[in-house]
Amino acid sequence: MQASTLFYILISFIVISFIIDKILDILNAKHFNDTIPNKLADVYDEDEYKKSQKYKKTIAKFSNITASFSIILTLIFFFVDGFKYVDNFARNFTEHPILVALIFFGVIMFGSAILTTPFSYYSTFVIEEKFGFNKSTKKTFWLDKLKGGLMSALLGGGILSLIILFYQLVGANFWIYAWALVAVFSLFMNLFYAKLIVPLFNKQTPLEDGELKNAIEEYAKKVGFTLNNIFVIDGSKRSTKANAYFSGFGSQKRITLFDTLINDLETDEIVAVLAHEVGHYKRKHIIFNLSSSILLTGLTLYILSLFINSSILSEALGVSIPSFHIGLIAFGILYSPISEVTGLIMNYVSRVFEYQADNYAKETFAAKPLITSLKKLSRNSLSNLTPHKAYVFMHYSHPTLLERINNLEK
């Protein structure tokens, strides 16, 4: 295969992916004005439903603009040999493969941040503000960007450097060492993310003594779930939207409740949400997700090792000097169809797990408070209650609200 042929294959993958996403968006948008099912009739009143429709349409329009802007810039960058110019820029400073790669990706990421940050700013301070969701200050917004960028540079740059070093030392077998590195890192982050990363962005405080803590501890004791770590996170610092999540395992497991969740829900509803999270742990979903993620990473790295030595990957992007970092970009695009398939499978599994966690909450606590909590959370976030089935199949990691309620009412 010639480099020019591979170039147009890469372009076709990018364009086809964009077209599929836009078709799904159009199909989904056609259902924005659907009549709400009877079981969900109490989620919105008339004014709230009109507001939710307006929010969905605003988000859809903004998404179309940002996606179109992104693909146009991407295609221009490809056709003007942008990767070649960035690679040459990096090589003006050094010829060391690791340093060249770090400068190369640093320039790409910095340029991307400059171009995408205005959209992010508009989404936060115009759209989310307009619909009453935003609680973030401009200072918090910019600090989040700065801290997120530094963390990505340190962690991402460190992992990339080690992977390239493995490639230099052992050649095509680098994937084994890279896989071990990523597996250890994933395990470490799963255990200590809440302790090490979250505090950089949010304040976490132990749940205070009182009715809610007593109810949670009573439920945990009932199901034999040892829980010493219940934290409240200041989600209201950025948004009115509520959430709760489970992290870690063993002695490091913890439940984190958003303060907005505590403000929006009654005690029995919060316990029901927590019971759902406990269900994920009891059904071994966390272990499955971590294990499957590590296995998929191993598969990806192995396939990468079969192609990374081919100079055609670099040539296809207009770069005359073959390098790991250029090959990595070309491979990432070529691998995207496989990634889409594995993503669909994982989304399906995730939806099954959500049903299982709901069932656990129903069996060990009660279905009704979980149903009412799901309705409140959907109303407070102006969720789409009538999404297109194809859109759900492709993008949703959770069943729709109607599907979850039907399952809970069985």
Secondary structure, 3 states (H helix, E strand, C coil): CCHHHHHHHHHHHHHHHHHHHHHHHHHHHCCCCCCCCHHHCCCCCHHHHHHHHHHHHHHHHHHHHHHHHHHHHHHHHHHCCHHHHHHHHHHCCCCCHHHHHHHHHHHHHHHHHHHHHHHHHHHHHHHHHHCCCECCCHHHHHHHHHHHHHHHHHHHHHHHHHHHHHHHHHHHHHHHHHHHHHHHHHHHHHHHHHHHCHHHHCCEEECCCCHHHHHHHHHHHHCCCCCCCEEEECHHHCECCCCEEEECCHHHCEEEEEHHHHHHCCHHHHHHHHHHHHHHHHCCHHHHHHHHHHHHHHHHHHHHHHHCCCCHHHHHCCCCCCCHHHHHHHHHHHCHHHHHHHHHHHHHHHHHHHHHHHHHHHHHCCCHHHHHHHHHHHHHCCCCCCCCHHHHHHHCCCCCHHHHHHHHCC
